Amino acid sequence: MDENLHSPQRRLIELRIEHADLDDLIDRIPLDGAGDDLVLRRLKKRRLLLRDQIARLETQIAPPEPA
């Protein structure tokens, strides 16, 4: 059971959930606030990092087939 807690598949699910949560949060931040600009940029940067981690993990789990 402990193996499932640290499996790549579980980590992938966790990253996808966090990415979806950030998407939702970014969509709900009003664009009219000047102070929110920095927060919005940081959230978008975090979302990009998550997307890269997801892509790397997906490649590890199921490497692309040779053409």
ChimeraX commands (.cxc) that place a marker at each C-alpha (Angstrom):
marker #1 position 0.00,0.00,0.00 radius 0.5
marker #1 position 2.87,2.38,0.75 radius 0.5
marker #1 position 4.08,1.90,-2.84 radius 0.5
marker #1 position 0.80,3.37,-4.15 radius 0.5
marker #1 position 1.27,6.55,-2.12 radius 0.5
marker #1 position 4.51,7.33,-3.95 radius 0.5
marker #1 position 3.76,5.91,-7.39 radius 0.5
marker #1 position 4.32,8.03,-10.51 radius 0.5
marker #1 position 0.67,7.59,-11.45 radius 0.5
marker #1 position -0.49,9.04,-8.13 radius 0.5
marker #1 position 1.95,11.94,-8.44 radius 0.5
marker #1 position 0.61,12.62,-11.94 radius 0.5
marker #1 position -2.95,12.76,-10.61 radius 0.5
marker #1 position -1.88,15.14,-7.83 radius 0.5
marker #1 position -0.12,17.44,-10.32 radius 0.5
marker #1 position -3.16,17.46,-12.63 radius 0.5
marker #1 position -5.45,18.37,-9.73 radius 0.5
marker #1 position -3.15,21.19,-8.64 radius 0.5
marker #1 position -2.95,22.44,-12.24 radius 0.5
marker #1 position -6.75,22.42,-12.55 radius 0.5
marker #1 position -7.08,24.26,-9.23 radius 0.5
marker #1 position -4.68,26.94,-10.44 radius 0.5
marker #1 position -6.60,27.26,-13.71 radius 0.5
marker #1 position -9.77,27.88,-11.75 radius 0.5
marker #1 position -8.09,30.37,-9.42 radius 0.5
marker #1 position -6.50,32.29,-12.30 radius 0.5
marker #1 position -9.86,32.52,-14.05 radius 0.5
marker #1 position -11.50,33.94,-10.92 radius 0.5
marker #1 position -8.93,36.68,-10.22 radius 0.5
marker #1 position -10.31,40.03,-11.36 radius 0.5
marker #1 position -8.08,41.75,-13.88 radius 0.5
marker #1 position -8.80,45.29,-12.67 radius 0.5
marker #1 position -6.68,45.17,-9.48 radius 0.5
marker #1 position -3.14,46.55,-9.74 radius 0.5
marker #1 position -1.90,44.53,-6.75 radius 0.5
marker #1 position -3.24,41.33,-8.23 radius 0.5
marker #1 position -0.93,41.59,-11.24 radius 0.5
marker #1 position 2.05,40.17,-9.35 radius 0.5
marker #1 position -0.05,37.41,-7.81 radius 0.5
marker #1 position -1.49,36.55,-11.21 radius 0.5
marker #1 position 1.97,36.34,-12.79 radius 0.5
marker #1 position 3.21,34.07,-9.99 radius 0.5
marker #1 position 0.19,31.79,-10.33 radius 0.5
marker #1 position 0.66,31.55,-14.09 radius 0.5
marker #1 position 4.36,30.76,-13.64 radius 0.5
marker #1 position 3.48,28.01,-11.15 radius 0.5
marker #1 position 0.91,26.64,-13.60 radius 0.5
marker #1 position 3.54,26.47,-16.36 radius 0.5
marker #1 position 5.95,24.64,-14.04 radius 0.5
marker #1 position 3.20,22.14,-13.20 radius 0.5
marker #1 position 2.48,21.62,-16.89 radius 0.5
marker #1 position 6.16,20.86,-17.52 radius 0.5
marker #1 position 6.26,18.43,-14.59 radius 0.5
marker #1 position 3.13,16.70,-15.88 radius 0.5
marker #1 position 4.64,16.34,-19.36 radius 0.5
marker #1 position 7.88,14.88,-17.98 radius 0.5
marker #1 position 6.02,12.44,-15.77 radius 0.5
marker #1 position 3.74,11.35,-18.62 radius 0.5
marker #1 position 6.82,10.65,-20.72 radius 0.5
marker #1 position 8.35,8.56,-17.91 radius 0.5
marker #1 position 5.16,6.55,-17.44 radius 0.5
marker #1 position 4.48,5.96,-21.13 radius 0.5
marker #1 position 7.47,6.90,-23.29 radius 0.5
marker #1 position 6.62,7.95,-26.86 radius 0.5
marker #1 position 6.68,5.19,-29.43 radius 0.5
marker #1 position 9.43,5.41,-32.06 radius 0.5
marker #1 position 8.20,6.64,-35.42 radius 0.5
marker link #1:1,2 radius 0.2
marker link #1:2,3 radius 0.2
marker link #1:3,4 radius 0.2
marker link #1:4,5 radius 0.2
marker link #1:5,6 radius 0.2
marker link #1:6,7 radius 0.2
marker link #1:7,8 radius 0.2
marker link #1:8,9 radius 0.2
marker link #1:9,10 radius 0.2
marker link #1:10,11 radius 0.2
marker link #1:11,12 radius 0.2
marker link #1:12,13 radius 0.2
marker link #1:13,14 radius 0.2
marker link #1:14,15 radius 0.2
marker link #1:15,16 radius 0.2
marker link #1:16,17 radius 0.2
marker link #1:17,18 radius 0.2
marker link #1:18,19 radius 0.2
marker link #1:19,20 radius 0.2
marker link #1:20,21 radius 0.2
marker link #1:21,22 radius 0.2
marker link #1:22,23 radius 0.2
marker link #1:23,24 radius 0.2
marker link #1:24,25 radius 0.2
marker link #1:25,26 radius 0.2
marker link #1:26,27 radius 0.2
marker link #1:27,28 radius 0.2
marker link #1:28,29 radius 0.2
marker link #1:29,30 radius 0.2
marker link #1:30,31 radius 0.2
marker link #1:31,32 radius 0.2
marker link #1:32,33 radius 0.2
marker link #1:33,34 radius 0.2
marker link #1:34,35 radius 0.2
marker link #1:35,36 radius 0.2
marker link #1:36,37 radius 0.2
marker link #1:37,38 radius 0.2
marker link #1:38,39 radius 0.2
marker link #1:39,40 radius 0.2
marker link #1:40,41 radius 0.2
marker link #1:41,42 radius 0.2
marker link #1:42,43 radius 0.2
marker link #1:43,44 radius 0.2
marker link #1:44,45 radius 0.2
marker link #1:45,46 radius 0.2
marker link #1:46,47 radius 0.2
marker link #1:47,48 radius 0.2
marker link #1:48,49 radius 0.2
marker link #1:49,50 radius 0.2
marker link #1:50,51 radius 0.2
marker link #1:51,52 radius 0.2
marker link #1:52,53 radius 0.2
marker link #1:53,54 radius 0.2
marker link #1:54,55 radius 0.2
marker link #1:55,56 radius 0.2
marker link #1:56,57 radius 0.2
marker link #1:57,58 radius 0.2
marker link #1:58,59 radius 0.2
marker link #1:59,60 radius 0.2
marker link #1:60,61 radius 0.2
marker link #1:61,62 radius 0.2
marker link #1:62,63 radius 0.2
marker link #1:63,64 radius 0.2
marker link #1:64,65 radius 0.2
marker link #1:65,66 radius 0.2
marker link #1:66,67 radius 0.2
view
